[in-house]
Structure formats: C-alpha cells, structure tokens
Amino acid sequence: QSYTNIEVILVDDGSTDGTPMMCDKYQRKDDRIIVIHQSNQGLSEARNSGMKYAHGLYWTFVDSDDFVRGDYIEHLYKLIKGSEADIAVSSYAFFSDTNVVKVSEPQSFKTWVYSPYKAVEKMFYQELFDTTAWGKLYKASFFCDIKYPKNLLFEDLPTTYKLLLKANKIAVSTYPSYYYYLRDNS
C-alpha cells in the first residue's frame, strides 16, 4: 500500500489449503502483519477476531478472494481527512474467472459527502454503494458496541447501516480501488 502507516491482520479461519503457511510467511517478511489462526467459525467471527487485535484509528476489511489497488488505503484516508468524514467508501469493480479485470488508472472520479441518514438511504437503494463490509474505511471506535453476527449470511446487512448512523459524515467516491471476485458458480 502507498499509505504505509498500517497494520495488517490476516485471519486464517481454519483454512485447509496452504493459507496458514502463506500467512506466516508474510508475517515473517513484515512486522506490520499480525496472523490469527483459528478453527473455522465463518466470516463474521473472522472479522470479529481481527477486530480484537486491531490497534488503528481506522479499520477496513478485505475479503480473502478479493484484491485492492496499491492506493486503496491512501485514497480512503484522504477522503476522510479531506471531507472531515468518519467513514469513506470506495467504488469497486467485479472480476471473475471468465471476466478478468484490467486494472488501469481511472480517468476521473467523483466524490460526494453525505449525512448519515442520506448515506443509509443511498446504500439501501444501492446508489453508488451497498451494505458490504469491505470497500470502506471506518472510524475504529464505531465498533466498540457493534460486532458481526455469528453464523449469519449477509452479516453486513445488520451492521453497516449502524456504522453509518454513528458517523457525522460519509465520503463516497467513484474511484474503483476495490476489486470484488464474483464466482461464476455462485
């Protein structure tokens, strides 16, 4: 990441492939990386476990099969600082096994700053962004009483709106810095 004052928490949620060794290898290479190995508990508990070890003032989530641009954190952090917002939202692009995305420099992008209620409305109508946990940079203190519900599919539905409602402002950008893997068979 171009913004280097970061901590990276990798949660191995009971992976049975080479993930545990890969995580440990990255941790040996970079002391900013923290690795958590746990038995498989699902996505919500993986997120919650990572939050227990996080120290930063802002948090973001990246799912294991997705990837982000090298300026993902920097872009979101600049949105927060430039607009005095508590949450920043990035646009994203889809990719799949049959539709490989070409990462290129966006020619232009727009940014909007919303009140909490307007942001929730935009989110629920899926205008510019949606309820995903990923693709957003949140003020860490918002999670003191919000956790992802265990064993619930679409764990972000009952959480993201609560996080938005805690913010004074939410900055939303059309800059696609997050790349979401859309499985062809799901």
Backbone as JSON Lines, residues from 0, in Angstrom:
{"i":0,"aa":"Q","n":[0.83,-1.19,0.0],"ca":[0.0,0.0,0.0],"c":[0.87,1.26,0.0]}
{"i":1,"aa":"S","n":[0.43,2.25,-0.74],"ca":[1.17,3.51,-0.8],"c":[1.12,4.23,0.55]}
{"i":2,"aa":"Y","n":[0.07,4.05,1.3],"ca":[-0.01,4.57,2.67],"c":[0.57,3.48,3.56]}
{"i":3,"aa":"T","n":[1.69,3.76,4.2],"ca":[2.44,2.69,4.85],"c":[2.23,2.59,6.37]}
{"i":4,"aa":"N","n":[1.6,3.57,6.98],"ca":[1.37,3.53,8.43],"c":[0.15,2.66,8.71]}
{"i":5,"aa":"I","n":[0.3,1.37,8.42],"ca":[-0.82,0.45,8.55],"c":[-0.43,-0.79,9.35]}
{"i":6,"aa":"E","n":[-1.44,-1.46,9.8],"ca":[-1.32,-2.76,10.45],"c":[-2.21,-3.69,9.64]}
{"i":7,"aa":"V","n":[-1.71,-4.86,9.31],"ca":[-2.47,-5.82,8.51],"c":[-2.74,-7.05,9.37]}
{"i":8,"aa":"I","n":[-3.99,-7.4,9.51],"ca":[-4.36,-8.57,10.3],"c":[-4.91,-9.62,9.36]}
{"i":9,"aa":"L","n":[-4.23,-10.74,9.28],"ca":[-4.66,-11.86,8.44],"c":[-5.31,-12.9,9.35]}
{"i":10,"aa":"V","n":[-6.55,-13.22,9.06],"ca":[-7.26,-14.22,9.87],"c":[-7.4,-15.49,9.04]}
{"i":11,"aa":"D","n":[-6.71,-16.53,9.49],"ca":[-6.83,-17.86,8.9],"c":[-7.96,-18.55,9.65]}
{"i":12,"aa":"D","n":[-9.11,-18.63,9.0],"ca":[-10.32,-19.16,9.63],"c":[-10.45,-20.66,9.33]}
{"i":13,"aa":"G","n":[-9.45,-21.42,9.78],"ca":[-9.49,-22.87,9.61],"c":[-9.24,-23.33,8.2]}
{"i":14,"aa":"S","n":[-8.46,-22.61,7.45],"ca":[-8.17,-22.99,6.06],"c":[-7.48,-24.35,6.0]}
{"i":15,"aa":"T","n":[-7.84,-25.12,4.99],"ca":[-7.25,-26.46,4.83],"c":[-6.3,-26.52,3.64]}
{"i":16,"aa":"D","n":[-6.05,-25.39,3.01],"ca":[-5.11,-25.34,1.9],"c":[-3.77,-24.77,2.42]}
{"i":17,"aa":"G","n":[-3.03,-24.08,1.62],"ca":[-1.74,-23.54,2.02],"c":[-1.82,-22.18,2.7]}
{"i":18,"aa":"T","n":[-3.03,-21.71,3.0],"ca":[-3.21,-20.39,3.58],"c":[-2.46,-20.18,4.9]}
{"i":19,"aa":"P","n":[-2.51,-21.12,5.86],"ca":[-1.8,-20.88,7.12],"c":[-0.31,-20.61,6.92]}
{"i":20,"aa":"M","n":[0.34,-21.39,6.06],"ca":[1.76,-21.19,5.81],"c":[2.02,-19.88,5.07]}
{"i":21,"aa":"M","n":[1.13,-19.52,4.15],"ca":[1.28,-18.27,3.41],"c":[1.18,-17.07,4.36]}
{"i":22,"aa":"C","n":[0.22,-17.12,5.27],"ca":[0.06,-16.04,6.24],"c":[1.31,-15.9,7.11]}
{"i":23,"aa":"D","n":[1.81,-17.03,7.61],"ca":[3.01,-17.0,8.45],"c":[4.22,-16.47,7.68]}
{"i":24,"aa":"K","n":[4.31,-16.81,6.41],"ca":[5.41,-16.33,5.56],"c":[5.36,-14.81,5.44]}
{"i":25,"aa":"Y","n":[4.17,-14.26,5.2],"ca":[4.03,-12.8,5.11],"c":[4.38,-12.14,6.44]}
{"i":26,"aa":"Q","n":[3.97,-12.76,7.54],"ca":[4.25,-12.18,8.86],"c":[5.75,-12.11,9.11]}
{"i":27,"aa":"R","n":[6.5,-13.11,8.68],"ca":[7.95,-13.1,8.85],"c":[8.61,-12.0,8.01]}
{"i":28,"aa":"K","n":[7.98,-11.65,6.9],"ca":[8.54,-10.63,6.0],"c":[8.25,-9.2,6.45]}
{"i":29,"aa":"D","n":[7.18,-9.0,7.21],"ca":[6.72,-7.64,7.52],"c":[6.16,-7.61,8.94]}
{"i":30,"aa":"D","n":[6.8,-6.85,9.82],"ca":[6.36,-6.82,11.22],"c":[5.06,-6.05,11.43]}
{"i":31,"aa":"R","n":[4.5,-5.47,10.38],"ca":[3.19,-4.82,10.5],"c":[2.05,-5.83,10.38]}
{"i":32,"aa":"I","n":[2.39,-7.07,10.07],"ca":[1.38,-8.11,9.85],"c":[1.2,-8.95,11.1]}
{"i":33,"aa":"I","n":[-0.04,-9.12,11.48],"ca":[-0.43,-9.97,12.61],"c":[-1.25,-11.12,12.02]}
{"i":34,"aa":"V","n":[-0.94,-12.34,12.42],"ca":[-1.67,-13.51,11.9],"c":[-2.44,-14.15,13.05]}
{"i":35,"aa":"I","n":[-3.68,-14.46,12.77],"ca":[-4.54,-15.17,13.72],"c":[-4.95,-16.48,13.06]}
{"i":36,"aa":"H","n":[-4.64,-17.59,13.72],"ca":[-5.09,-18.91,13.26],"c":[-6.21,-19.35,14.2]}
{"i":37,"aa":"Q","n":[-7.33,-19.74,13.63],"ca":[-8.45,-20.22,14.44],"c":[-9.18,-21.31,13.69]}
{"i":38,"aa":"S","n":[-9.96,-22.11,14.42],"ca":[-10.79,-23.12,13.74],"c":[-11.86,-22.4,12.94]}
{"i":39,"aa":"N","n":[-12.39,-23.06,11.93],"ca":[-13.37,-22.42,11.05],"c":[-14.6,-22.01,11.84]}
{"i":40,"aa":"Q","n":[-14.86,-20.69,11.84],"ca":[-16.02,-20.15,12.54],"c":[-16.88,-19.28,11.63]}
{"i":41,"aa":"G","n":[-16.44,-19.08,10.39],"ca":[-17.21,-18.29,9.45],"c":[-16.72,-16.85,9.36]}
{"i":42,"aa":"L","n":[-17.25,-16.17,8.34],"ca":[-16.8,-14.82,8.01],"c":[-16.99,-13.83,9.16]}
{"i":43,"aa":"S","n":[-18.15,-13.86,9.8],"ca":[-18.4,-12.91,10.9],"c":[-17.38,-13.06,12.01]}
{"i":44,"aa":"E","n":[-17.13,-14.28,12.43],"ca":[-16.17,-14.49,13.52],"c":[-14.74,-14.19,13.08]}
{"i":45,"aa":"A","n":[-14.45,-14.38,11.8],"ca":[-13.12,-13.98,11.3],"c":[-12.98,-12.47,11.42]}
{"i":46,"aa":"R","n":[-13.99,-11.72,11.01],"ca":[-13.94,-10.26,11.16],"c":[-13.83,-9.87,12.64]}
{"i":47,"aa":"N","n":[-14.67,-10.47,13.48],"ca":[-14.65,-10.13,14.91],"c":[-13.31,-10.47,15.55]}
{"i":48,"aa":"S","n":[-12.71,-11.59,15.16],"ca":[-11.39,-11.96,15.7],"c":[-10.35,-10.93,15.32]}
{"i":49,"aa":"G","n":[-10.36,-10.51,14.07],"ca":[-9.41,-9.5,13.62],"c":[-9.56,-8.2,14.39]}
{"i":50,"aa":"M","n":[-10.79,-7.82,14.68],"ca":[-11.03,-6.57,15.41],"c":[-10.48,-6.61,16.83]}
{"i":51,"aa":"K","n":[-10.4,-7.8,17.43],"ca":[-9.86,-7.91,18.78],"c":[-8.38,-7.53,18.84]}
{"i":52,"aa":"Y","n":[-7.69,-7.68,17.73],"ca":[-6.25,-7.43,17.69],"c":[-5.88,-6.1,17.03]}
{"i":53,"aa":"A","n":[-6.85,-5.41,16.49],"ca":[-6.59,-4.18,15.74],"c":[-6.3,-3.01,16.69]}
{"i":54,"aa":"H","n":[-5.34,-2.18,16.29],"ca":[-4.95,-1.03,17.1],"c":[-5.19,0.31,16.41]}
{"i":55,"aa":"G","n":[-5.44,0.32,15.13],"ca":[-5.53,1.55,14.36],"c":[-6.75,2.39,14.7]}
{"i":56,"aa":"L","n":[-6.7,3.64,14.28],"ca":[-7.82,4.56,14.47],"c":[-8.91,4.34,13.42]}
{"i":57,"aa":"Y","n":[-8.53,3.72,12.3],"ca":[-9.48,3.41,11.23],"c":[-9.29,1.96,10.83]}
{"i":58,"aa":"W","n":[-10.41,1.33,10.44],"ca":[-10.37,-0.08,10.05],"c":[-11.03,-0.26,8.68]}
{"i":59,"aa":"T","n":[-10.53,-1.23,7.95],"ca":[-11.15,-1.65,6.7],"c":[-11.09,-3.17,6.63]}
{"i":60,"aa":"F","n":[-11.87,-3.75,5.76],"ca":[-11.91,-5.19,5.58],"c":[-11.68,-5.51,4.11]}
{"i":61,"aa":"V","n":[-10.89,-6.55,3.87],"ca":[-10.67,-7.05,2.52],"c":[-10.92,-8.55,2.58]}
{"i":62,"aa":"D","n":[-11.87,-9.03,1.8],"ca":[-12.18,-10.45,1.8],"c":[-11.08,-11.24,1.1]}
{"i":63,"aa":"S","n":[-10.96,-12.51,1.45],"ca":[-9.81,-13.33,1.06],"c":[-9.67,-13.55,-0.44]}
{"i":64,"aa":"D","n":[-10.74,-13.5,-1.18],"ca":[-10.63,-13.73,-2.62],"c":[-10.67,-12.45,-3.45]}
{"i":65,"aa":"D","n":[-10.66,-11.32,-2.8],"ca":[-10.67,-10.02,-3.47],"c":[-9.27,-9.42,-3.45]}
{"i":66,"aa":"F","n":[-9.11,-8.29,-4.12],"ca":[-7.85,-7.56,-4.02],"c":[-8.12,-6.07,-4.11]}
{"i":67,"aa":"V","n":[-7.14,-5.28,-3.71],"ca":[-7.28,-3.83,-3.69],"c":[-6.12,-3.2,-4.46]}
{"i":68,"aa":"R","n":[-6.35,-1.98,-4.94],"ca":[-5.3,-1.22,-5.6],"c":[-4.23,-0.86,-4.57]}
{"i":69,"aa":"G","n":[-3.06,-0.53,-5.04],"ca":[-1.96,-0.14,-4.16],"c":[-2.22,1.14,-3.4]}
{"i":70,"aa":"D","n":[-3.19,1.94,-3.85],"ca":[-3.51,3.2,-3.16],"c":[-4.86,3.13,-2.45]}
{"i":71,"aa":"Y","n":[-5.35,1.94,-2.22],"ca":[-6.67,1.74,-1.58],"c":[-6.77,2.5,-0.25]}
{"i":72,"aa":"I","n":[-5.86,2.24,0.67],"ca":[-5.91,2.89,1.99],"c":[-5.68,4.39,1.85]}
{"i":73,"aa":"E","n":[-4.69,4.77,1.07],"ca":[-4.39,6.19,0.89],"c":[-5.6,6.95,0.36]}
{"i":74,"aa":"H","n":[-6.26,6.4,-0.64],"ca":[-7.44,7.05,-1.21],"c":[-8.53,7.23,-0.15]}
{"i":75,"aa":"L","n":[-8.85,6.18,0.57],"ca":[-9.9,6.26,1.59],"c":[-9.53,7.22,2.72]}
{"i":76,"aa":"Y","n":[-8.28,7.18,3.14],"ca":[-7.83,8.06,4.22],"c":[-7.9,9.53,3.78]}
{"i":77,"aa":"K","n":[-7.5,9.81,2.55],"ca":[-7.58,11.18,2.04],"c":[-9.03,11.65,1.96]}
{"i":78,"aa":"L","n":[-9.94,10.74,1.62],"ca":[-11.36,11.1,1.6],"c":[-11.82,11.52,3.0]}
{"i":79,"aa":"I","n":[-11.43,10.75,4.0],"ca":[-11.83,11.06,5.37],"c":[-11.25,12.4,5.81]}
{"i":80,"aa":"K","n":[-9.97,12.57,5.6],"ca":[-9.3,13.8,6.04],"c":[-9.78,15.01,5.25]}
{"i":81,"aa":"G","n":[-9.95,14.86,3.95],"ca":[-10.35,15.98,3.11],"c":[-11.77,16.46,3.33]}
{"i":82,"aa":"S","n":[-12.63,15.58,3.79],"ca":[-14.03,15.94,3.99],"c":[-14.44,15.95,5.46]}
{"i":83,"aa":"E","n":[-13.49,15.65,6.34],"ca":[-13.76,15.55,7.79],"c":[-14.89,14.55,8.06]}
{"i":84,"aa":"A","n":[-14.85,13.45,7.31],"ca":[-15.84,12.39,7.49],"c":[-15.3,11.34,8.46]}
{"i":85,"aa":"D","n":[-16.18,10.47,8.92],"ca":[-15.8,9.36,9.8],"c":[-15.7,8.04,9.05]}
{"i":86,"aa":"I","n":[-16.31,7.99,7.87],"ca":[-16.3,6.79,7.04],"c":[-16.07,7.22,5.59]}
{"i":87,"aa":"A","n":[-15.24,6.46,4.89],"ca":[-15.03,6.68,3.46],"c":[-15.41,5.41,2.72]}
{"i":88,"aa":"V","n":[-15.98,5.58,1.54],"ca":[-16.45,4.45,0.74],"c":[-15.82,4.53,-0.65]}
{"i":89,"aa":"S","n":[-15.24,3.43,-1.07],"ca":[-14.63,3.33,-2.39],"c":[-15.58,2.62,-3.35]}
{"i":90,"aa":"S","n":[-15.47,2.96,-4.6],"ca":[-16.17,2.19,-5.62],"c":[-15.39,0.9,-5.84]}
{"i":91,"aa":"Y","n":[-15.99,-0.02,-6.6],"ca":[-15.34,-1.3,-6.83],"c":[-15.63,-1.79,-8.23]}
{"i":92,"aa":"A","n":[-14.85,-2.76,-8.64],"ca":[-15.05,-3.42,-9.93],"c":[-15.17,-4.91,-9.67]}
{"i":93,"aa":"F","n":[-15.97,-5.58,-10.5],"ca":[-16.12,-7.03,-10.41],"c":[-15.08,-7.7,-11.29]}
{"i":94,"aa":"F","n":[-14.67,-8.88,-10.88],"ca":[-13.89,-9.75,-11.76],"c":[-14.28,-11.18,-11.47]}
{"i":95,"aa":"S","n":[-14.02,-12.07,-12.41],"ca":[-14.35,-13.49,-12.24],"c":[-13.32,-14.3,-13.0]}
{"i":96,"aa":"D","n":[-13.5,-15.62,-12.99],"ca":[-12.59,-16.49,-13.73],"c":[-12.71,-16.26,-15.23]}
{"i":97,"aa":"T","n":[-13.91,-15.9,-15.69],"ca":[-14.11,-15.69,-17.12],"c":[-14.06,-14.21,-17.51]}
{"i":98,"aa":"N","n":[-14.11,-13.32,-16.54],"ca":[-14.09,-11.89,-16.81],"c":[-12.97,-11.26,-15.99]}
{"i":99,"aa":"V","n":[-11.77,-11.29,-16.53],"ca":[-10.61,-10.76,-15.82],"c":[-10.6,-9.26,-15.96]}
{"i":100,"aa":"V","n":[-10.47,-8.57,-14.85],"ca":[-10.48,-7.12,-14.86],"c":[-9.08,-6.59,-15.17]}
{"i":101,"aa":"K","n":[-9.04,-5.54,-15.94],"ca":[-7.77,-4.88,-16.23],"c":[-7.68,-3.67,-15.32]}
{"i":102,"aa":"V","n":[-6.7,-3.68,-14.44],"ca":[-6.53,-2.58,-13.5],"c":[-5.79,-1.46,-14.22]}
{"i":103,"aa":"S","n":[-6.45,-0.33,-14.36],"ca":[-5.84,0.82,-15.01],"c":[-6.18,2.07,-14.22]}
{"i":104,"aa":"E","n":[-5.5,3.14,-14.52],"ca":[-5.76,4.4,-13.83],"c":[-7.11,4.95,-14.26]}
{"i":105,"aa":"P","n":[-8.0,5.23,-13.31],"ca":[-9.27,5.86,-13.67],"c":[-9.0,7.25,-14.24]}
{"i":106,"aa":"Q","n":[-9.73,7.59,-15.28],"ca":[-9.55,8.9,-15.91],"c":[-10.05,10.03,-15.02]}
{"i":107,"aa":"S","n":[-11.16,9.79,-14.38],"ca":[-11.71,10.79,-13.46],"c":[-12.64,10.07,-12.49]}
{"i":108,"aa":"F","n":[-12.89,10.71,-11.38],"ca":[-13.83,10.15,-10.43],"c":[-14.48,11.29,-9.66]}
{"i":109,"aa":"K","n":[-15.61,10.99,-9.05],"ca":[-16.36,11.98,-8.29],"c":[-16.43,11.56,-6.83]}
{"i":110,"aa":"T","n":[-16.65,12.54,-5.99],"ca":[-16.78,12.31,-4.56],"c":[-17.99,13.08,-4.05]}
{"i":111,"aa":"W","n":[-18.77,12.43,-3.19],"ca":[-19.89,13.07,-2.52],"c":[-19.72,12.9,-1.02]}
{"i":112,"aa":"V","n":[-20.25,13.83,-0.26],"ca":[-20.24,13.74,1.2],"c":[-21.69,13.79,1.66]}
{"i":113,"aa":"Y","n":[-22.07,12.77,2.44],"ca":[-23.46,12.63,2.86],"c":[-23.59,12.67,4.38]}
{"i":114,"aa":"S","n":[-24.78,13.07,4.8],"ca":[-25.15,12.92,6.21],"c":[-25.42,11.43,6.45]}
{"i":115,"aa":"P","n":[-25.44,11.0,7.69],"ca":[-25.68,9.58,7.96],"c":[-26.98,9.05,7.36]}
{"i":116,"aa":"Y","n":[-28.07,9.78,7.53],"ca":[-29.36,9.28,7.03],"c":[-29.4,9.23,5.51]}
{"i":117,"aa":"K","n":[-28.82,10.22,4.86],"ca":[-28.78,10.22,3.4],"c":[-27.89,9.08,2.89]}
{"i":118,"aa":"A","n":[-26.78,8.83,3.59],"ca":[-25.89,7.73,3.19],"c":[-26.59,6.38,3.34]}
{"i":119,"aa":"V","n":[-27.33,6.19,4.41],"ca":[-28.08,4.93,4.6],"c":[-29.11,4.77,3.49]}
{"i":120,"aa":"E","n":[-29.81,5.84,3.16],"ca":[-30.78,5.78,2.06],"c":[-30.1,5.39,0.75]}
{"i":121,"aa":"K","n":[-28.99,6.04,0.43],"ca":[-28.24,5.73,-0.8],"c":[-27.78,4.27,-0.79]}
{"i":122,"aa":"M","n":[-27.32,3.82,0.37],"ca":[-26.83,2.45,0.48],"c":[-27.95,1.44,0.26]}
{"i":123,"aa":"F","n":[-29.08,1.62,0.93],"ca":[-30.16,0.66,0.8],"c":[-30.79,0.65,-0.59]}
{"i":124,"aa":"Y","n":[-30.72,1.76,-1.31],"ca":[-31.18,1.8,-2.7],"c":[-30.06,1.44,-3.67]}
{"i":125,"aa":"Q","n":[-28.92,1.07,-3.13],"ca":[-27.73,0.67,-3.89],"c":[-27.35,1.71,-4.94]}
{"i":126,"aa":"E","n":[-27.4,2.97,-4.51],"ca":[-26.95,4.07,-5.34],"c":[-25.51,4.39,-4.93]}
{"i":127,"aa":"L","n":[-24.57,4.12,-5.77],"ca":[-23.14,4.36,-5.56],"c":[-22.46,3.3,-4.7]}
{"i":128,"aa":"F","n":[-23.12,2.79,-3.68],"ca":[-22.51,1.77,-2.83],"c":[-23.58,0.93,-2.16]}
{"i":129,"aa":"D","n":[-23.15,-0.17,-1.54],"ca":[-24.12,-1.03,-0.86],"c":[-23.62,-1.42,0.52]}
{"i":130,"aa":"T","n":[-24.24,-2.44,1.09],"ca":[-24.03,-2.77,2.5],"c":[-22.76,-3.55,2.81]}
{"i":131,"aa":"T","n":[-21.95,-3.85,1.82],"ca":[-20.76,-4.67,2.06],"c":[-19.88,-4.08,3.17]}
{"i":132,"aa":"A","n":[-19.27,-4.96,3.93],"ca":[-18.32,-4.52,4.97],"c":[-17.05,-3.99,4.31]}
{"i":133,"aa":"W","n":[-16.66,-4.62,3.21],"ca":[-15.43,-4.24,2.51],"c":[-15.64,-2.98,1.67]}
{"i":134,"aa":"G","n":[-14.52,-2.39,1.25],"ca":[-14.58,-1.2,0.41],"c":[-14.85,0.08,1.17]}
{"i":135,"aa":"K","n":[-14.71,0.01,2.49],"ca":[-14.99,1.17,3.32],"c":[-13.89,1.31,4.37]}
{"i":136,"aa":"L","n":[-13.62,2.52,4.78],"ca":[-12.71,2.79,5.89],"c":[-13.54,3.43,6.99]}
{"i":137,"aa":"Y","n":[-13.55,2.79,8.16],"ca":[-14.41,3.19,9.27],"c":[-13.59,3.72,10.43]}
{"i":138,"aa":"K","n":[-14.14,4.64,11.18],"ca":[-13.55,5.03,12.44],"c":[-13.64,3.82,13.38]}
{"i":139,"aa":"A","n":[-12.52,3.39,13.91],"ca":[-12.46,2.16,14.71],"c":[-13.38,2.21,15.93]}
{"i":140,"aa":"S","n":[-13.52,3.36,16.54],"ca":[-14.32,3.46,17.76],"c":[-15.78,3.1,17.52]}
{"i":141,"aa":"F","n":[-16.24,3.11,16.29],"ca":[-17.63,2.77,16.0],"c":[-17.92,1.3,16.29]}
{"i":142,"aa":"F","n":[-16.87,0.48,16.35],"ca":[-17.05,-0.95,16.56],"c":[-17.08,-1.34,18.05]}
{"i":143,"aa":"C","n":[-17.01,-0.37,18.95],"ca":[-16.97,-0.74,20.38],"c":[-18.22,-1.51,20.79]}
{"i":144,"aa":"D","n":[-19.36,-1.22,20.18],"ca":[-20.59,-1.94,20.53],"c":[-21.25,-2.61,19.32]}
{"i":145,"aa":"I","n":[-20.5,-2.7,18.21],"ca":[-21.03,-3.35,17.01],"c":[-20.09,-4.48,16.62]}
{"i":146,"aa":"K","n":[-20.64,-5.67,16.52],"ca":[-19.9,-6.85,16.06],"c":[-20.7,-7.48,14.93]}
{"i":147,"aa":"Y","n":[-20.03,-8.31,14.16],"ca":[-20.73,-9.02,13.08],"c":[-21.41,-10.25,13.67]}
{"i":148,"aa":"P","n":[-22.7,-10.47,13.36],"ca":[-23.44,-11.58,13.96],"c":[-22.95,-12.94,13.47]}
{"i":149,"aa":"K","n":[-22.69,-13.8,14.42],"ca":[-22.17,-15.13,14.12],"c":[-23.19,-15.97,13.36]}
{"i":150,"aa":"N","n":[-22.69,-16.76,12.41],"ca":[-23.48,-17.72,11.64],"c":[-24.63,-17.09,10.85]}
{"i":151,"aa":"L","n":[-24.45,-15.87,10.4],"ca":[-25.48,-15.21,9.62],"c":[-24.93,-14.88,8.25]}
{"i":152,"aa":"L","n":[-25.59,-15.38,7.21],"ca":[-25.22,-14.97,5.86],"c":[-25.58,-13.5,5.68]}
{"i":153,"aa":"F","n":[-24.82,-12.81,4.85],"ca":[-25.0,-11.37,4.65],"c":[-24.87,-10.63,5.98]}
{"i":154,"aa":"E","n":[-23.79,-10.93,6.67],"ca":[-23.51,-10.37,8.0],"c":[-23.42,-8.86,8.0]}
{"i":155,"aa":"D","n":[-23.22,-8.28,6.83],"ca":[-23.08,-6.83,6.76],"c":[-24.43,-6.09,6.76]}
{"i":156,"aa":"L","n":[-25.52,-6.78,6.42],"ca":[-26.83,-6.12,6.43],"c":[-27.2,-5.55,7.8]}
{"i":157,"aa":"P","n":[-27.05,-6.32,8.9],"ca":[-27.43,-5.75,10.19],"c":[-26.33,-4.91,10.87]}
{"i":158,"aa":"T","n":[-25.23,-4.65,10.17],"ca":[-24.14,-3.9,10.8],"c":[-23.79,-2.59,10.09]}
{"i":159,"aa":"T","n":[-23.7,-2.61,8.77],"ca":[-23.19,-1.44,8.05],"c":[-24.03,-0.2,8.28]}
{"i":160,"aa":"Y","n":[-25.34,-0.33,8.27],"ca":[-26.18,0.85,8.47],"c":[-25.97,1.44,9.87]}
{"i":161,"aa":"K","n":[-25.73,0.58,10.87],"ca":[-25.48,1.07,12.22],"c":[-24.18,1.87,12.28]}
{"i":162,"aa":"L","n":[-23.18,1.4,11.54],"ca":[-21.9,2.13,11.49],"c":[-22.09,3.48,10.8]}
{"i":163,"aa":"L","n":[-22.83,3.51,9.71],"ca":[-23.08,4.78,9.02],"c":[-23.81,5.77,9.91]}
{"i":164,"aa":"L","n":[-24.76,5.28,10.69],"ca":[-25.54,6.17,11.56],"c":[-24.71,6.76,12.7]}
{"i":165,"aa":"K","n":[-23.56,6.18,12.99],"ca":[-22.68,6.72,14.02],"c":[-21.81,7.87,13.49]}
{"i":166,"aa":"A","n":[-21.7,7.98,12.19],"ca":[-20.79,8.95,11.58],"c":[-21.4,10.34,11.56]}
{"i":167,"aa":"N","n":[-20.52,11.34,11.52],"ca":[-21.01,12.7,11.3],"c":[-21.2,12.94,9.8]}
{"i":168,"aa":"K","n":[-20.28,12.39,8.98],"ca":[-20.36,12.48,7.53],"c":[-19.75,11.22,6.92]}
{"i":169,"aa":"I","n":[-20.21,10.89,5.73],"ca":[-19.69,9.74,4.99],"c":[-19.27,10.24,3.61]}
{"i":170,"aa":"A","n":[-18.01,10.01,3.26],"ca":[-17.49,10.41,1.95],"c":[-17.55,9.2,1.02]}
{"i":171,"aa":"V","n":[-18.13,9.38,-0.16],"ca":[-18.32,8.3,-1.12],"c":[-17.65,8.69,-2.43]}
{"i":172,"aa":"S","n":[-16.85,7.79,-2.97],"ca":[-16.09,8.08,-4.18],"c":[-16.39,7.05,-5.27]}
{"i":173,"aa":"T","n":[-16.33,7.48,-6.52],"ca":[-16.49,6.57,-7.64],"c":[-15.15,5.96,-8.06]}
{"i":174,"aa":"Y","n":[-14.09,6.28,-7.34],"ca":[-12.76,5.74,-7.65],"c":[-12.74,4.25,-7.31]}
{"i":175,"aa":"P","n":[-12.53,3.37,-8.3],"ca":[-12.59,1.92,-8.03],"c":[-11.26,1.39,-7.5]}
{"i":176,"aa":"S","n":[-11.14,1.35,-6.19],"ca":[-9.89,0.85,-5.59],"c":[-10.04,-0.54,-4.99]}
{"i":177,"aa":"Y","n":[-11.23,-1.11,-5.04],"ca":[-11.51,-2.44,-4.51],"c":[-11.96,-3.33,-5.67]}
{"i":178,"aa":"Y","n":[-11.46,-4.57,-5.7],"ca":[-11.81,-5.5,-6.77],"c":[-12.43,-6.75,-6.17]}
{"i":179,"aa":"Y","n":[-13.71,-6.93,-6.47],"ca":[-14.54,-7.97,-5.87],"c":[-14.61,-9.19,-6.8]}
{"i":180,"aa":"Y","n":[-14.27,-10.33,-6.25],"ca":[-14.3,-11.58,-7.02],"c":[-15.7,-12.15,-7.03]}
{"i":181,"aa":"L","n":[-16.3,-12.21,-8.19],"ca":[-17.63,-12.75,-8.37],"c":[-17.49,-14.15,-8.94]}
{"i":182,"aa":"R","n":[-17.78,-15.16,-8.12],"ca":[-17.63,-16.55,-8.56],"c":[-18.64,-16.9,-9.64]}
{"i":183,"aa":"D","n":[-18.15,-17.56,-10.69],"ca":[-19.02,-17.92,-11.8],"c":[-20.1,-18.91,-11.38]}
{"i":184,"aa":"N","n":[-19.86,-19.73,-10.37],"ca":[-20.8,-20.78,-9.99],"c":[-21.57,-20.46,-8.7]}
{"i":185,"aa":"S","n":[-21.64,-19.2,-8.32],"ca":[-22.39,-18.88,-7.1],"c":[-23.17,-17.6,-7.28]}
